[in-house]
């Protein structure tokens, strides 16, 4: 199953440009807003789960953050991001891994996930993700998923839709919700996708 998922995402990034995939954002405004509300020092450890070739890392580097990790199952997506960043790519820690196979070697101040978590569709996968996040996070977490008004599939794969109560329940063992809200994302091809975003703070 892991191989199938990896092959799927490698093919996506090998065959499609950022303008041809729905999740592309010119400016990741919501993700940045969350990170700003956490009021962290520039030395804070931030990990972007399923970050691919997202431009969030560009903006975090621009703002002076020094401990950034980007994790994605697709090596191709990370190579695209490195190419875009040029010499600045050396300032980032890049991890090629399925999130469910990720074994954190350190604790993070911010765990950011926009549009990766909702690809987990079984109870076992969802529980596993929550366990990994609990182990890895010492500060804050932001999760962006398709809402109940959002798509039921993305990139040809089924997803899990969430409302605020559902998402809060998934992470109740280890995290307390700080806020949740919904938002419409306009894709590069001018369609609308309805998202739910929730912020959480780690508690013992």
N, C-alpha and C positions, 0 to 999 in steps of 0.2 A: 504493500500500500504506500509506504514511504517513497519507494522508487517511482511509482505512478504519479504521485503528487509532485515530486521533484521534476520529473520529465515534463509534466504539464506546464509548470511555471518556467522552466528553461525554454520551452518552445514559445511561450507567450513573449518572453523578453527577447528572444532571438528573431521573432517575426513581426513584432509590433513596435511602433514608435510610441513615445509618451502621449502623442496626440491621438493615438488609436486605442487607448485604454481608458476606461471610465473613471478611474480613481485619480488621475493626474490633476494636480493643483498648481497653478503658477505661484501662488503664495499660500502656505499652510496656516492661514490665519487662526483657525480654531485651535490647532495643536499648539501654536505659539502662545495663544492666550492662556491656555491651561498651564503651560510651563511658567509663564510670567506670574500667574496667581500663586504658584508655589513659593515664590520669593526666595529663590535659591542663589547661593554663591556661584560664581562662574566656574568654580572647581567641582561643582556637583556632577555626579556620575549619572549620565542619561543614556538609556538604551531605547532604541526605536525598533520595535518588534514588527517584522514583515516590512521593514522600511524600503526595501528594493532600491529603486533609483529616485525616491522621493527627494524633494528639495528641502525638507525640514533640516537636514544636516547642514546645508549651505547657510541657512539663516541662523542656526545655532552657532556655527563658526563665526559668522559675521558679528554676532552679539558677544563673542569672546568666551563662549563655553569651551572648556579644555578637555573634558573627559566624556567623549561621545562614542557610543557603540551603535552600530547598525547591524541588525541580524536579519537574514532572509534565507529562505530555502534555495533561492536561485543565485548561483554564482554569477550568472550573466548579468542579472540586475545590479549586483554590487560592482561589477566591472564597469558597467555604464556610469554608475555614480562616481566611481574613482576617476574615470576618464573626464567627466564633466568638471570635477573638482581640481584636477591637475595636481600640482605639488601639495595642495592643502589636504589631499586624501591621506597623506602620511600622518596627519594629526588625528585620524579617526581609527577606531578599532573595528575591523570588519569581521563578522562571523557568518559563515555559510552553515546553516543548520535548519532542519525542521524544528519549529518551536517545541514540539512534543518530545524531541530528542535532546533539547538544550539542557546542559548541566551547568548552571551558573557557578562561576569560580569566584565571584565577588558579589557584594550587595550594591544595589543601585538606589540613587535618590529619586529618580524618575523612571518609570516604566511606561513607555508610550506605545500605543497600538491603535492605529487608524486603519480599519478594514482588513485586519488579518484574523482576529478572533472569530468573526462570524463564519469563517470557512470551516470551523469545527462543528460537526453535525451530530455526533454521538455523545451520550452522557459521559462515557469513559474519557473521550477526548477533552471535553469541557472541564471535567474534574481534574484531569492531569494538568491542563493549562493553569488552572487556579492554584494547584499545588506548587507548580514551578514558580509562578509569580510570587506566591507567599514566601518561598525560599529566597527569592532574588531581590525582593523589594524591602528597603528599610525606610523609605519615605513616602512617595506618592505614585499614583498610577492614573493614567487617563486611557479610556477605552472608547473607541468609536466603532459602532456597528450599524448595520441596516436596521431601521426601526420596523415596527409592524406595518407601516405604510410604505416601506421600501421594497426593493426588488426581492425576489425569492431565489434568484440565481445571479452569479457574477462570473464572468470569464468562462461560461459553460459549466460551472460547478454550482451545486446546491449550497445554500447558506442557511444560517439560523437567524431568524429575526428576533429582536428583543424589545421589550418595554423597560422602563426604569426599574420596576419591581423585580423583573426577571434577572436583569443584569446585577442588581444589588444583591440578590439572593445567591448568585453564583459565587460572589466574592465575600460573603458575609463572614466566613471563617478566616479572619486575618485582616479585613479591611472595613473601614467605615466610609460610607458615601459622603462626599462633600457637596456635590451638585450633579444634576442631570438636566439635559435639555435636548431638544430636537432641532435639526437644521437641514435645509435643502442644499444639496451639492449639485452644482451645474457641471456636467461632464464636458470634455473638450468638444463633443459633438452636439452640445446644446440640449441634452435631455436632463431631467431632474431625478435625483436620487435622495430619498428621505433617510437621514441618519439620526441615530441616538448617540449622544456623547455623555459619558459619566466620568467624574473625577472621584478618586478614592484616596484615603490616607491609611497607611499601615498602622495596625494596632496589635498588640500582643494578645 
